[in-house]
Amino acid sequence: MSFSKIEQSIERLTGLPITQIRNMGVTELRAYFEKKNGTRQRIVSEYPVVGRGNVLRDGLISTEELNAEVDAILERAGG
């Protein structure tokens, strides 16, 4: 199955264009599906007990917040 067919399937199942899905944060997607399906959605992080710990320890962040954080790190690093 080609990647474009997978994207088309995702669009058909979600009712959203793939470009919009890519630009939405996890919180926005959850809110969309809660409204669409009328049920509460739970997002769970599964990670090994031994390792680096919970990468979501501060909660979920939006794409914009992530991009701003990465930009700040690169700026401090001189990139």
C-alpha positions as CSV (number, residue, x, y, z in Angstrom):
1,M,0.0,0.0,0.0
2,S,1.4,3.4,-1.0
3,F,1.8,6.2,1.5
4,S,-0.8,8.3,-0.4
5,K,-3.4,5.6,0.0
6,I,-2.7,5.6,3.8
7,E,-3.2,9.3,3.9
8,Q,-6.4,9.0,1.9
9,S,-7.7,6.4,4.4
10,I,-6.8,8.7,7.3
11,E,-8.7,11.6,5.6
12,R,-11.7,9.4,5.0
13,L,-11.8,8.0,8.6
14,T,-11.2,11.4,10.3
15,G,-13.1,13.7,8.0
16,L,-10.1,16.1,7.9
17,P,-7.6,16.8,5.2
18,I,-4.1,15.4,5.9
19,T,-2.6,18.9,5.7
20,Q,-4.8,20.1,8.5
21,I,-4.1,17.0,10.6
22,R,-0.3,17.7,10.3
23,N,-0.8,21.3,11.5
24,M,-3.0,20.4,14.5
25,G,-1.5,19.6,17.9
26,V,-2.5,16.6,19.9
27,T,-4.8,18.7,22.1
28,E,-6.6,20.1,19.1
29,L,-7.0,16.6,17.6
30,R,-8.4,15.3,20.9
31,A,-10.9,18.1,21.1
32,Y,-12.0,17.5,17.5
33,F,-12.5,13.8,18.1
34,E,-14.3,14.3,21.4
35,K,-16.7,16.7,19.6
36,K,-17.1,14.5,16.5
37,N,-17.6,11.2,18.4
38,G,-19.3,12.6,21.5
39,T,-17.0,10.6,23.8
40,R,-14.1,11.7,26.0
41,Q,-10.7,10.7,24.6
42,R,-7.6,9.8,26.6
43,I,-4.1,10.1,25.3
44,V,-1.7,7.8,27.1
45,S,2.1,7.8,27.0
46,E,3.5,4.3,27.2
47,Y,7.2,4.2,28.0
48,P,9.5,1.7,29.6
49,V,9.8,1.7,33.4
50,V,13.6,1.7,33.0
51,G,15.0,4.4,30.8
52,R,14.8,8.1,30.4
53,G,11.5,8.6,32.2
54,N,8.3,10.1,31.1
55,V,8.9,12.4,28.2
56,L,5.5,14.0,28.8
57,R,6.2,14.9,32.4
58,D,5.1,18.5,31.8
59,G,2.0,17.5,29.8
60,L,1.2,17.8,26.2
61,I,2.3,20.9,24.3
62,S,1.1,22.4,21.0
63,T,3.2,22.4,17.8
64,E,3.7,26.1,18.2
65,E,5.1,25.7,21.7
66,L,7.4,22.9,20.5
67,N,8.7,25.0,17.6
68,A,9.3,28.0,19.9
69,E,11.2,25.8,22.3
70,V,13.3,24.3,19.5
71,D,14.0,27.8,18.1
72,A,15.2,29.0,21.5
73,I,17.5,26.0,21.9
74,L,19.0,26.6,18.5
75,E,19.4,30.3,19.2
76,R,21.3,29.5,22.4
77,A,23.5,27.0,20.6
78,G,24.3,29.7,18.0
79,G,22.4,27.9,15.2
